[in-house]
Amino acid sequence: MTVAEDWAFTTQSGTLDLTTTSDSLCFISAQVATESATFTITGGTGLFRHAHGSGTFKIVDLTTPPDEYGVFTATIN
């Protein structure tokens, strides 16, 4: 399944916004999926106000209870 997402990461220094450019979701079971994506950093607030860059992530999505964990790798300019 191919999906597209917008993410916002909030820290004490501001919010970092990103949009996936390639996002693949694969269900392992009814409650677990793996997700791999590339993304573009689209800006943010505070310290990240003029941020841009790109990166990748690989996460595991749990549907019940809802939770996600994984690794994000990014270059932020």
Secondary structure, DSSP 8 states (H G I E B T S, - for coil): -B---EEEEEETTEEEEEEEEEEEEEESSSSEEEEEEEEEEEEESGGGTT--EEEEEEEEEEETTEEEEEEEEEEE-
